[in-house]
């Protein structure tokens, strides 16, 4: 290996890496390779009386983005398990819609879960309401904190009994960040394509 070949390899590696990041960013902007053009109403009115077909196709579309936690046909509700948001390095997942959502999921720990309700519509057919909620992880301390061990000795913990007076504080875990309208629109568009085409 000559001294001149190392910079060429480094340049090829950096060019390839830049191309991959550019491709991931472009793919992140367009969910599943295409830009969302129309805005679907939420709830989506489906002019069909076939509840079974609607239920099966809704579960199939949701299963592309989340793992299904519970299907309750009597309550007409589908709940999913929380899923951590896709990052810039995971362009094959479609749950982070847009470059800003992927960048946020890359820099923070974000998770999403969905709740879908299928109710009879007043004019006939069914109304499919998709709600996707986003949460930010809340840690009491940094996950890999090692500086405190050098300062505080934890070999002999002090036993303290405390009585809680007043309201019980909410435990650390996940901070609600509201609904993810972009992912709701992607799911509704996929469902509309599955039902009407």
N, C-alpha and C positions, 0 to 999 in steps of 0.2 A: 504494500500500500504506500503510495507516495503522499507527500505532504499536500500536493495540489488536489488530490481526490477527496479529501475530507470536506473542504468547503462546498464542493459540488454536491456531495451526498447530503450535506446539511441544507443546502438550498432546495434540493429536490424534496427532502422531508418537509421543510417549512412550506413549500408551495403546495404539496399534497395536503398538509394539515390545514392550510388556509382554504383550499378548495373544499375540503370536507366541512369545515365550519360554515363556509358560504352556502353550501348545499343544505346543511341542516337548518340554517337560518331561513333560507328560501322555502324549504319544506314546512317549517314551523309557521310561516305566515299564511300558507295555504293549507287548511286542514284536508288531509287525504288527497293532496295534490291539486286541489281546486279552491278557488275563492268563493266564499258564501255570497251569493248575489241577492237572494230574496230573503225577506224577513218573514218568518212563520209566526202566526199568532200563537200565543200560549195562554190557554189551552188550544190545541189543534182539534178542529172539528172534523171527524171522520164520518162521512155519510154512508155508513154501512151498519147493518144490523147483525153482522157476524162477529160476536164478541170473541169467540175462540181464536179466529184468525188474527184479529187485532191484538189479542193478548200474546199469542205466540210470536208475532213479528215484533212487538214492542220489547219483549224479553230478549229476542235475538239481537236487536239493535243496541239495547243497553249492555248486552254481554260483550259487544265490541269494545266498550270503554271501561266497564267495571265488572267486578265479580258480583253476582246476584247473592244477596244475603237472605232475602225472604220474599216469597210470592204469596200473597193472600188474595185469592179470587173472591172471597166473600166480601172483603172490604175494598176490593178492586185496587189494591195498592202493591207496588213493587218497590222494595228497598234494596240498596246495594251496600256492599262493604266499602269503607273508605279506601282510597287509592292515592298513593303519593304522586304528585304532579310530575309529568314528563319534563325532562331537562333538555337543554340544547344538544346534548350528546345522545339523546334517545328520540330521534325523529320518527321512529316507527310507531310510537304511541301517539294517539290522537286526543288525549284528554286535556292537554295544555294548548289552547287555541290562540295562535298569534305569537309573534316574537316577544312581545312584552310579558305574556304569561309564561313562556318558556324560560325567559331570562329570570323572572321572579322565582320560578321553581328551581332554577339552577343555583341561585344565591340564597334562597330560604327553603325551609322544609314546609311545603304546602301539600295539603291533601284535599281531595274532593270526594263527595258521595252524592248519590242521586236518590230522589223519591219521585215516583211516577204514580199518578192516580188516573184511573179510567172510569169516568162517570157517564151515565146516559145524558145526552144533550137534549135541551128543551124542544128543539125542532126535529128530533129524530137522529139516530146515529149515536156516536159517542164523542166525548170531549176528553182528549189526552193531555193532561197537565204534567209537564216535566219541570222539576225543580232540582238544580244542581247547587250544592252548598260548598263553599270553600273555607278551609280553616288553616291557620298558621300555627306551627308548633311553638309551644311556650315551655322552655326549660328553666328549672329553678337555678341551675348553674351550667356552665359549659359542659358539654358531654364528656370531653377528655381533659378534665381539669386535673393537673398534676402538681401545680404550685402549692396548693393548700396542704398537701400531705407533708411537705417539708416544714411547714410552719406549725401546723396543728397536729398533735399526736392523738391518734384515735384508738390507741391500745386500751385505754381505760375510760370508756364513755361514762358520763355522769348521768345517772337516772333521775329524771325530773318528771313529776306528775303535774299536769296542767289541766285545769278545768276550763272548758270553753264557755265563755259568757257572751251572749249575744248571737248574732247570725254566724253560721258556720261559713268560713271562707271557701271560695271555689278552688278546688285543687288545680295545680298547674297541669297543663296538658296541651290543649288546643284552644286557640282564640278564634271565634267565628269571624269570618271576613265577608259575610253576605253571600249573595247568589252569584254564580258564574253565568251571566247571560249569554256569552259567546258560545260556551259549550252546550247550553240549552238549545240555542239556535241550530247548532250542528246536529244534535241528536234529533230535533224536530224535522230538519231537512232530510236526514237519512230515513226517518220513519215515513215521511211523506213520499219519498221516492220508493220505498218498499211497498207502500200500500196502493199508490195510484198508478204505478207503471206496470 
